[in-house]
Amino acid sequence: MSDSLLIHFDINAAHQATWAMCNVAGELSGKITTGTLQGLSEFAANKNAILLLNSQCLHINQLKLPTKNLQKIIKAVPYAIEESIAEDVEDFHFVIAKNKHNNLIDVVGIKKQTLQNIIDIFQKLQINIEAIIPDALCLAADEADRQWACLNFQTLSYLQTDISNGMVYSHQLLPYLLKNKFEDENIETPDKILFFCEQENNTAFESIVNDDSIFTSRNIEVINIVYNSHPLVVFCGSYKQALPLNLLQHGFKPKRKTSGYWQHWKLAASLAAIWLVLQLGLSSVILSDLQKENKITKAEIEEIYKKSFPESKRIVNPRVQMEQKLEQLKNNSGNSNKGFIFLLAESLTSLRKDRKNITIQSLTFRNNRMDIGVDSLNLQSIETLNNNLNTSSKIKSEITSSSSEKDKVMGHIRIEGRS
């Protein structure tokens, strides 16, 4: 894993910053530099950065809420914290994290406009900021070890009482704050406090440590540590514990930048997309026209089929059914003694002979058989026709049904080839 660029930034001194590279072990892997933002921009090219924000512009709190549902907690935080903020909470952006050591909710708030100004500053310089975290939570405090941490930097002092609770104060206020916290029954007194002093001001905490009103009767181990150059040398060892309270969340979550190569192909891709849309549109129009023509053609085929084969009751696919019927007629029109043409030709002599007494009403051909529907003045004429048909050596016939109605007799004669 590559080293990370740590940037310490104060919005009240927005013309400059302090930065250094940090390895995965939490150790600085390069020199600490304080300079202009333009100089930082040149150094930060192609690097991912973590911004440690001076916590004077932040509100860091811990809350106890009656719900564990994350969405409900997010909605409840502004109302639970509004009494401790003099300004309108609607103007604030809040991030939360569940504390691993107790049932409290860790909260960090910042004015939305302030956060947006910070984001705009670094975006303008094309510096890729992955996270913005409170610098007051980057000390070595550890609730599990009952260890607090104080750090003096210029006229300010940091006090961190656990991993996710800390703040920045004027150095003159620190003695009163420590005494107040020691006397608070709800706060567990630490076993140890680390005091980090600048090398140029290594006696910054001397008066506090020697103040009997603060430390008398309290068995607290005091460890004095002198750092050189800048607090980044201290922050680098513990900054990862503050990442759960990264301010770049929710509406301020950074958008991923596209590769520079995309810009070169953007016009070509846009033209290709336009061509594809037009092509799809044209194809849709052509398809619609073809579907309309297909419906018209299908209706015409169905109409022709009904006229040609009126005995068909069920029409599923008129084109296929018509092809089957035509193929059947074609097969039956040969010279065999079972075809329609053959049976009709062999029957014509008898039919013509009895046409004065017989009237043909219907003629159908199915399964190599020809059925003739006839009517006559009497049954004898129908029987005579049947006898005449049976005189042929090539066909045979039989009366399949007969009935009388008023002054006429109706009958059906079936004709087929002799085997």
One Martini backbone bead per residue (centre of mass of N, CA, C, O) as a GRO file, in nm:
protein
  419
    1MET     BB    1   0.097   0.035   0.022
    2SER     BB    2   0.077   0.357  -0.008
    3ASP     BB    3   0.134   0.657   0.077
    4SER     BB    4   0.017   0.934   0.263
    5LEU     BB    5  -0.130   1.253   0.249
    6LEU     BB    6  -0.082   1.500   0.493
    7ILE     BB    7  -0.308   1.772   0.592
    8HIS     BB    8  -0.279   2.081   0.755
    9PHE     BB    9  -0.580   2.284   0.828
   10ASP     BB   10  -0.681   2.639   0.837
   11ILE     BB   11  -0.944   2.845   0.766
   12ASN     BB   12  -0.797   3.107   0.902
   13ALA     BB   13  -0.537   3.002   0.701
   14ALA     BB   14  -0.601   2.956   0.369
   15HIS     BB   15  -0.302   3.019   0.231
   16GLN     BB   16  -0.212   2.761   0.402
   17ALA     BB   17   0.002   2.468   0.480
   18THR     BB   18   0.064   2.134   0.614
   19TRP     BB   19   0.295   1.867   0.505
   20ALA     BB   20   0.306   1.494   0.468
   21MET     BB   21   0.428   1.181   0.460
   22CYS     BB   22   0.264   0.853   0.523
   23ASN     BB   23   0.269   0.552   0.648
   24VAL     BB   24   0.110   0.257   0.755
   25ALA     BB   25   0.251   0.292   1.054
   26GLY     BB   26   0.243   0.611   1.128
   27GLU     BB   27   0.490   0.737   0.965
   28LEU     BB   28   0.703   0.956   0.859
   29SER     BB   29   0.840   0.970   0.502
   30GLY     BB   30   0.874   1.287   0.528
   31LYS     BB   31   0.888   1.605   0.522
   32ILE     BB   32   0.793   1.894   0.675
   33THR     BB   33   0.562   2.131   0.519
   34THR     BB   34   0.536   2.488   0.490
   35GLY     BB   35   0.290   2.649   0.271
   36THR     BB   36   0.149   2.704  -0.003
   37LEU     BB   37  -0.108   2.590  -0.200
   38GLN     BB   38   0.055   2.581  -0.460
   39GLY     BB   39   0.280   2.402  -0.350
   40LEU     BB   40   0.090   2.170  -0.274
   41SER     BB   41  -0.021   2.112  -0.558
   42GLU     BB   42   0.249   2.012  -0.676
   43PHE     BB   43   0.291   1.779  -0.464
   44ALA     BB   44  -0.017   1.641  -0.496
   45ALA     BB   45   0.022   1.509  -0.750
   46ASN     BB   46  -0.124   1.199  -0.773
   47LYS     BB   47  -0.253   1.226  -0.479
   48ASN     BB   48  -0.382   1.108  -0.178
   49ALA     BB   49  -0.569   1.289   0.071
   50ILE     BB   50  -0.555   1.397   0.417
   51LEU     BB   51  -0.758   1.613   0.612
   52LEU     BB   52  -0.654   1.809   0.889
   53LEU     BB   53  -0.875   1.983   1.080
   54ASN     BB   54  -0.920   2.250   1.247
   55SER     BB   55  -1.142   2.232   1.535
   56GLN     BB   56  -1.263   2.528   1.571
   57CYS     BB   57  -1.504   2.465   1.338
   58LEU     BB   58  -1.609   2.250   1.544
   59HIS     BB   59  -1.849   1.996   1.667
   60ILE     BB   60  -1.784   1.789   1.949
   61ASN     BB   61  -1.976   1.495   2.036
   62GLN     BB   62  -2.182   1.314   2.283
   63LEU     BB   63  -2.454   1.076   2.261
   64LYS     BB   64  -2.774   0.970   2.404
   65LEU     BB   65  -2.985   0.740   2.245
   66PRO     BB   66  -3.302   0.548   2.206
   67THR     BB   67  -3.144   0.444   1.941
   68LYS     BB   68  -2.995   0.217   1.673
   69ASN     BB   69  -3.094   0.357   1.430
   70LEU     BB   70  -2.926   0.526   1.194
   71GLN     BB   71  -3.147   0.704   1.059
   72LYS     BB   72  -3.265   0.814   1.327
   73ILE     BB   73  -3.007   0.941   1.433
   74ILE     BB   74  -2.959   1.146   1.205
   75LYS     BB   75  -3.234   1.297   1.263
   76ALA     BB   76  -3.181   1.355   1.583
   77VAL     BB   77  -2.917   1.518   1.623
   78PRO     BB   78  -2.994   1.823   1.575
   79TYR     BB   79  -3.197   1.826   1.826
   80ALA     BB   80  -2.990   1.721   2.049
   81ILE     BB   81  -2.767   1.975   1.980
   82GLU     BB   82  -2.892   2.273   1.967
   83GLU     BB   83  -2.819   2.381   2.263
   84SER     BB   84  -2.488   2.381   2.190
   85ILE     BB   85  -2.583   2.575   1.951
   86ALA     BB   86  -2.616   2.907   1.847
   87GLU     BB   87  -2.693   2.812   1.580
   88ASP     BB   88  -2.838   2.690   1.306
   89VAL     BB   89  -2.873   2.351   1.245
   90GLU     BB   90  -2.953   2.368   0.936
   91ASP     BB   91  -2.643   2.474   0.868
   92PHE     BB   92  -2.555   2.179   0.933
   93HIS     BB   93  -2.310   1.918   0.926
   94PHE     BB   94  -2.340   1.566   1.000
   95VAL     BB   95  -2.150   1.313   1.174
   96ILE     BB   96  -2.140   0.958   1.258
   97ALA     BB   97  -2.060   0.727   1.541
   98LYS     BB   98  -2.009   0.432   1.699
   99ASN     BB   99  -1.914   0.352   2.009
  100LYS     BB  100  -1.714   0.082   2.123
  101HIS     BB  101  -1.705   0.156   2.458
  102ASN     BB  102  -2.007   0.257   2.429
  103ASN     BB  103  -2.350   0.401   2.398
  104LEU     BB  104  -2.246   0.623   2.224
  105ILE     BB  105  -2.261   0.909   2.004
  106ASP     BB  106  -2.063   1.028   1.759
  107VAL     BB  107  -2.011   1.387   1.687
  108VAL     BB  108  -1.981   1.595   1.387
  109GLY     BB  109  -1.981   1.951   1.322
  110ILE     BB  110  -2.054   2.171   1.032
  111LYS     BB  111  -2.070   2.415   0.833
  112LYS     BB  112  -2.165   2.398   0.515
  113GLN     BB  113  -2.010   2.644   0.400
  114THR     BB  114  -1.733   2.575   0.513
  115LEU     BB  115  -1.701   2.302   0.374
  116GLN     BB  116  -1.739   2.407   0.084
  117ASN     BB  117  -1.495   2.597   0.085
  118ILE     BB  118  -1.282   2.378   0.124
  119ILE     BB  119  -1.347   2.212  -0.125
  120ASP     BB  120  -1.304   2.441  -0.334
  121ILE     BB  121  -1.007   2.498  -0.282
  122PHE     BB  122  -0.901   2.203  -0.364
  123GLN     BB  123  -1.036   2.178  -0.641
  124LYS     BB  124  -0.897   2.421  -0.775
  125LEU     BB  125  -0.605   2.269  -0.718
  126GLN     BB  126  -0.634   1.958  -0.773
  127ILE     BB  127  -0.693   1.818  -0.490
  128ASN     BB  128  -0.723   1.494  -0.357
  129ILE     BB  129  -0.977   1.447  -0.122
  130GLU     BB  130  -1.079   1.176   0.082
  131ALA     BB  131  -1.054   1.325   0.375
  132ILE     BB  132  -1.215   1.486   0.667
  133ILE     BB  133  -1.063   1.554   0.983
  134PRO     BB  134  -1.017   1.591   1.314
  135ASP     BB  135  -0.736   1.688   1.489
  136ALA     BB  136  -0.850   1.629   1.790
  137LEU     BB  137  -0.855   1.296   1.698
  138CYS     BB  138  -0.509   1.262   1.660
  139LEU     BB  139  -0.436   1.144   1.918
  140ALA     BB  140  -0.345   0.919   2.211
  141ALA     BB  141  -0.613   0.848   2.305
  142ASP     BB  142  -0.746   0.589   2.550
  143GLU     BB  143  -1.004   0.443   2.707
  144ALA     BB  144  -0.902   0.154   2.769
  145ASP     BB  145  -0.630   0.295   2.915
  146ARG     BB  146  -0.692   0.561   3.050
  147GLN     BB  147  -0.604   0.788   2.819
  148TRP     BB  148  -0.478   1.104   2.776
  149ALA     BB  149  -0.446   1.416   2.568
  150CYS     BB  150  -0.204   1.681   2.520
  151LEU     BB  151  -0.165   1.983   2.305
  152ASN     BB  152   0.074   2.223   2.202
  153PHE     BB  153  -0.005   2.510   1.970
  154GLN     BB  154   0.096   2.785   2.030
  155THR     BB  155  -0.216   2.920   2.155
  156LEU     BB  156  -0.296   2.618   2.166
  157SER     BB  157  -0.511   2.347   2.301
  158TYR     BB  158  -0.536   2.002   2.331
  159LEU     BB  159  -0.819   1.775   2.417
  160GLN     BB  160  -0.817   1.415   2.473
  161THR     BB  161  -1.030   1.157   2.625
  162ASP     BB  162  -1.086   1.002   2.351
  163ILE     BB  163  -1.102   0.888   2.039
  164SER     BB  164  -1.403   1.073   2.001
  165ASN     BB  165  -1.291   1.307   2.215
  166GLY     BB  166  -1.238   1.654   2.133
  167MET     BB  167  -1.047   1.973   2.160
  168VAL     BB  168  -1.006   2.330   2.111
  169TYR     BB  169  -0.810   2.572   2.295
  170SER     BB  170  -0.717   2.799   2.485
  171HIS     BB  171  -0.450   2.776   2.687
  172GLN     BB  172  -0.579   2.928   2.939
  173LEU     BB  173  -0.828   2.709   2.970
  174LEU     BB  174  -0.713   2.427   3.049
  175PRO     BB  175  -0.713   2.418   3.364
  176TYR     BB  176  -1.026   2.441   3.394
  177LEU     BB  177  -1.103   2.193   3.223
  178LEU     BB  178  -0.958   1.978   3.386
  179LYS     BB  179  -1.090   2.031   3.660
  180ASN     BB  180  -1.383   1.985   3.562
  181LYS     BB  181  -1.344   1.687   3.470
  182PHE     BB  182  -1.243   1.570   3.742
  183GLU     BB  183  -1.526   1.663   3.892
  184ASP     BB  184  -1.679   1.480   3.705
  185GLU     BB  185  -1.873   1.198   3.768
  186ASN     BB  186  -1.914   1.109   3.451
  187ILE     BB  187  -1.598   1.112   3.455
  188GLU     BB  188  -1.323   0.926   3.408
  189THR     BB  189  -1.034   0.908   3.551
  190PRO     BB  190  -0.724   0.901   3.461
  191ASP     BB  191  -0.405   0.736   3.467
  192LYS     BB  192  -0.313   0.907   3.204
  193ILE     BB  193  -0.105   1.184   3.069
  194LEU     BB  194  -0.030   1.339   2.766
  195PHE     BB  195   0.231   1.588   2.702
  196PHE     BB  196   0.255   1.802   2.421
  197CYS     BB  197   0.545   1.984   2.319
  198GLU     BB  198   0.710   2.224   2.202
  199GLN     BB  199   1.037   2.285   2.161
  200GLU     BB  200   1.001   2.610   2.199
  201ASN     BB  201   0.765   2.512   2.439
  202ASN     BB  202   0.842   2.296   2.697
  203THR     BB  203   0.661   2.469   2.940
  204ALA     BB  204   0.347   2.486   2.887
  205PHE     BB  205   0.260   2.256   3.132
  206GLU     BB  206   0.398   2.317   3.406
  207SER     BB  207   0.176   2.473   3.571
  208ILE     BB  208  -0.036   2.248   3.558
  209VAL     BB  209   0.119   2.006   3.683
  210ASN     BB  210   0.189   2.196   3.953
  211ASP     BB  211  -0.112   2.208   4.024
  212ASP     BB  212  -0.270   2.121   4.314
  213SER     BB  213  -0.577   2.171   4.233
  214ILE     BB  214  -0.559   1.936   4.013
  215PHE     BB  215  -0.351   1.681   4.122
  216THR     BB  216  -0.433   1.655   4.394
  217SER     BB  217  -0.526   1.331   4.498
  218ARG     BB  218  -0.428   1.230   4.209
  219ASN     BB  219  -0.348   0.927   4.041
  220ILE     BB  220  -0.154   1.067   3.790
  221GLU     BB  221   0.016   1.015   3.508
  222VAL     BB  222   0.291   1.207   3.382
  223ILE     BB  223   0.375   1.277   3.030
  224ASN     BB  224   0.645   1.423   2.869
  225ILE     BB  225   0.642   1.558   2.527
  226VAL     BB  226   0.865   1.641   2.266
  227TYR     BB  227   0.818   1.829   1.972
  228ASN     BB  228   0.887   1.896   1.635
  229SER     BB  229   0.779   2.162   1.426
  230HIS     BB  230   0.493   1.966   1.415
  231PRO     BB  231   0.193   1.790   1.491
  232LEU     BB  232   0.215   1.573   1.263
  233VAL     BB  233   0.409   1.386   1.429
  234VAL     BB  234   0.152   1.302   1.604
  235PHE     BB  235  -0.097   1.256   1.414
  236CYS     BB  236   0.011   1.012   1.235
  237GLY     BB  237  -0.037   0.781   1.464
  238SER     BB  238  -0.387   0.854   1.495
  239TYR     BB  239  -0.574   0.932   1.241
  240LYS     BB  240  -0.742   0.664   1.182
  241GLN     BB  241  -0.948   0.694   1.429
  242ALA     BB  242  -1.107   0.943   1.264
  243LEU     BB  243  -1.239   0.826   0.994
  244PRO     BB  244  -1.543   0.770   1.082
  245LEU     BB  245  -1.549   1.115   1.091
  246ASN     BB  246  -1.588   1.185   0.807
  247LEU     BB  247  -1.713   1.469   0.634
  248LEU     BB  248  -1.731   1.301   0.354
  249GLN     BB  249  -2.066   1.283   0.361
  250HIS     BB  250  -2.331   1.236   0.190
  251GLY     BB  251  -2.359   1.537   0.030
  252PHE     BB  252  -2.012   1.534   0.049
  253LYS     BB  253  -1.948   1.315  -0.133
  254PRO     BB  254  -1.720   1.225  -0.341
  255LYS     BB  255  -1.651   1.236  -0.676
  256ARG     BB  256  -1.550   1.059  -0.928
  257LYS     BB  257  -1.297   1.072  -1.144
  258THR     BB  258  -1.226   1.081  -1.461
  259SER     BB  259  -1.047   1.001  -1.706
  260GLY     BB  260  -0.862   1.180  -1.936
  261TYR     BB  261  -0.927   0.999  -2.185
  262TRP     BB  262  -1.229   1.064  -2.206
  263GLN     BB  263  -1.211   1.349  -2.333
  264HIS     BB  264  -1.107   1.248  -2.617
  265TRP     BB  265  -1.383   1.053  -2.654
  266LYS     BB  266  -1.645   1.217  -2.610
  267LEU     BB  267  -1.732   1.303  -2.897
  268ALA     BB  268  -1.738   1.023  -3.027
  269ALA     BB  269  -1.941   0.902  -2.826
  270SER     BB  270  -2.170   1.102  -2.884
  271LEU     BB  271  -2.202   1.039  -3.187
  272ALA     BB  272  -2.256   0.737  -3.148
  273ALA     BB  273  -2.512   0.775  -2.978
  274ILE     BB  274  -2.675   0.931  -3.189
  275TRP     BB  275  -2.664   0.716  -3.412
  276LEU     BB  276  -2.801   0.493  -3.246
  277VAL     BB  277  -3.069   0.639  -3.199
  278LEU     BB  278  -3.142   0.678  -3.499
  279GLN     BB  279  -3.129   0.380  -3.578
  280LEU     BB  280  -3.346   0.284  -3.380
  281GLY     BB  281  -3.569   0.468  -3.486
  282LEU     BB  282  -3.572   0.361  -3.779
  283SER     BB  283  -3.623   0.064  -3.706
  284SER     BB  284  -3.896   0.115  -3.568
  285VAL     BB  285  -4.045   0.223  -3.817
  286ILE     BB  286  -4.004  -0.023  -4.000
  287LEU     BB  287  -4.130  -0.231  -3.809
  288SER     BB  288  -4.410  -0.100  -3.798
  289ASP     BB  289  -4.473  -0.125  -4.103
  290LEU     BB  290  -4.441  -0.435  -4.122
  291GLN     BB  291  -4.664  -0.505  -3.918
  292LYS     BB  292  -4.895  -0.381  -4.079
  293GLU     BB  293  -4.856  -0.547  -4.341
  294ASN     BB  294  -4.887  -0.824  -4.205
  295LYS     BB  295  -5.181  -0.788  -4.112
  296ILE     BB  296  -5.304  -0.745  -4.393
  297THR     BB  297  -5.206  -1.010  -4.525
  298LYS     BB  298  -5.336  -1.203  -4.319
  299ALA     BB  299  -5.630  -1.112  -4.376
  300GLU     BB  300  -5.632  -1.188  -4.678
  301ILE     BB  301  -5.570  -1.491  -4.647
  302GLU     BB  302  -5.815  -1.556  -4.467
  303GLU     BB  303  -6.032  -1.474  -4.674
  304ILE     BB  304  -5.949  -1.674  -4.899
  305TYR     BB  305  -5.980  -1.932  -4.731
  306LYS     BB  306  -6.282  -1.908  -4.666
  307LYS     BB  307  -6.372  -1.917  -4.967
  308SER     BB  308  -6.222  -2.192  -5.046
  309PHE     BB  309  -6.284  -2.319  -4.728
  310PRO     BB  310  -6.585  -2.326  -4.575
  311GLU     BB  311  -6.558  -2.596  -4.390
  312SER     BB  312  -6.368  -2.446  -4.215
  313LYS     BB  313  -6.367  -2.367  -3.865
  314ARG     BB  314  -6.050  -2.363  -3.801
  315ILE     BB  315  -5.826  -2.076  -3.769
  316VAL     BB  316  -5.476  -2.033  -3.729
  317ASN     BB  317  -5.302  -2.074  -4.020
  318PRO     BB  318  -5.385  -1.988  -4.328
  319ARG     BB  319  -5.130  -2.035  -4.496
  320VAL     BB  320  -5.069  -2.328  -4.409
  321GLN     BB  321  -5.352  -2.447  -4.462
  322MET     BB  322  -5.356  -2.382  -4.765
  323GLU     BB  323  -5.107  -2.547  -4.844
  324GLN     BB  324  -5.225  -2.819  -4.751
  325LYS     BB  325  -5.474  -2.822  -4.936
  326LEU     BB  326  -5.323  -2.795  -5.208
  327GLU     BB  327  -5.149  -3.047  -5.171
  328GLN     BB  328  -5.387  -3.242  -5.154
  329LEU     BB  329  -5.506  -3.181  -5.435
  330LYS     BB  330  -5.251  -3.251  -5.590
  331ASN     BB  331  -5.238  -3.553  -5.498
  332ASN     BB  332  -5.552  -3.609  -5.595
  333SER     BB  333  -5.494  -3.538  -5.925
  334GLY     BB  334  -5.417  -3.792  -6.024
  335ASN     BB  335  -5.427  -4.137  -6.170
  336SER     BB  336  -5.560  -4.247  -5.947
  337ASN     BB  337  -5.838  -4.422  -5.774
  338LYS     BB  338  -5.850  -4.158  -5.540
  339GLY     BB  339  -5.900  -3.911  -5.681
  340PHE     BB  340  -6.101  -3.650  -5.748
  341ILE     BB  341  -6.096  -3.645  -6.058
  342PHE     BB  342  -6.154  -3.945  -6.098
  343LEU     BB  343  -6.429  -3.965  -5.949
  344LEU     BB  344  -6.571  -3.747  -6.116
  345ALA     BB  345  -6.537  -3.874  -6.398
  346GLU     BB  346  -6.679  -4.158  -6.328
  347SER     BB  347  -6.963  -4.005  -6.240
  348LEU     BB  348  -7.080  -3.835  -6.481
  349THR     BB  349  -7.254  -4.033  -6.641
  350SER     BB  350  -7.468  -4.085  -6.418
  351LEU     BB  351  -7.537  -3.788  -6.354
  352ARG     BB  352  -7.643  -3.715  -6.639
  353LYS     BB  353  -7.867  -3.933  -6.665
  354ASP     BB  354  -8.012  -3.817  -6.372
  355ARG     BB  355  -8.069  -3.495  -6.391
  356LYS     BB  356  -8.390  -3.490  -6.400
  357ASN     BB  357  -8.421  -3.639  -6.097
  358ILE     BB  358  -8.151  -3.489  -6.006
  359THR     BB  359  -8.006  -3.278  -5.741
  360ILE     BB  360  -7.719  -3.107  -5.675
  361GLN     BB  361  -7.600  -2.963  -5.357
  362SER     BB  362  -7.324  -3.130  -5.293
  363LEU     BB  363  -6.946  -3.139  -5.276
  364THR     BB  364  -6.707  -3.361  -5.126
  365PHE     BB  365  -6.352  -3.406  -5.019
  366ARG     BB  366  -6.234  -3.692  -4.819
  367ASN     BB  367  -6.025  -3.940  -4.780
  368ASN     BB  368  -6.079  -4.048  -5.081
  369ARG     BB  369  -6.375  -3.916  -5.072
  370MET     BB  370  -6.703  -3.869  -5.226
  371ASP     BB  371  -6.961  -3.640  -5.142
  372ILE     BB  372  -7.315  -3.643  -5.225
  373GLY     BB  373  -7.570  -3.402  -5.240
  374VAL     BB  374  -7.919  -3.487  -5.277
  375ASP     BB  375  -8.232  -3.440  -5.465
  376SER     BB  376  -8.582  -3.563  -5.486
  377LEU     BB  377  -8.903  -3.690  -5.540
  378ASN     BB  378  -8.762  -3.976  -5.479
  379LEU     BB  379  -8.596  -4.261  -5.368
  380GLN     BB  380  -8.561  -4.418  -5.636
  381SER     BB  381  -8.369  -4.216  -5.780
  382ILE     BB  382  -8.134  -4.253  -5.581
  383GLU     BB  383  -8.103  -4.561  -5.619
  384THR     BB  384  -8.046  -4.549  -5.922
  385LEU     BB  385  -7.785  -4.385  -5.904
  386ASN     BB  386  -7.632  -4.590  -5.729
  387ASN     BB  387  -7.648  -4.825  -5.933
  388ASN     BB  388  -7.501  -4.684  -6.168
  389LEU     BB  389  -7.232  -4.638  -6.017
  390ASN     BB  390  -7.186  -4.960  -5.960
  391THR     BB  391  -7.127  -5.039  -6.269
  392SER     BB  392  -6.855  -4.964  -6.219
  393SER     BB  393  -6.512  -5.087  -6.213
  394LYS     BB  394  -6.377  -4.822  -6.041
  395ILE     BB  395  -6.636  -4.772  -5.869
  396LYS     BB  396  -6.811  -4.698  -5.557
  397SER     BB  397  -7.135  -4.700  -5.381
  398GLU     BB  398  -7.334  -4.526  -5.117
  399ILE     BB  399  -7.596  -4.483  -4.899
  400THR     BB  400  -7.573  -4.287  -4.600
  401SER     BB  401  -7.842  -4.104  -4.649
  402SER     BB  402  -8.200  -4.033  -4.570
  403SER     BB  403  -8.477  -3.797  -4.646
  404SER     BB  404  -8.795  -3.645  -4.580
  405GLU     BB  405  -8.960  -3.340  -4.729
  406LYS     BB  406  -9.253  -3.332  -4.818
  407ASP     BB  407  -9.186  -3.329  -5.181
  408LYS     BB  408  -8.893  -3.448  -5.084
  409VAL     BB  409  -8.569  -3.611  -5.125
  410MET     BB  410  -8.282  -3.671  -4.921
  411GLY     BB  411  -7.924  -3.739  -5.000
  412HIS     BB  412  -7.623  -3.952  -4.949
  413ILE     BB  413  -7.330  -4.015  -5.151
  414ARG     BB  414  -7.063  -4.248  -5.157
  415ILE     BB  415  -6.741  -4.223  -5.324
  416GLU     BB  416  -6.505  -4.481  -5.440
  417GLY     BB  417  -6.246  -4.663  -5.503
  418ARG     BB  418  -6.145  -4.952  -5.617
  419SER     BB  419  -5.917  -5.209  -5.513
   0.00000   0.00000   0.00000
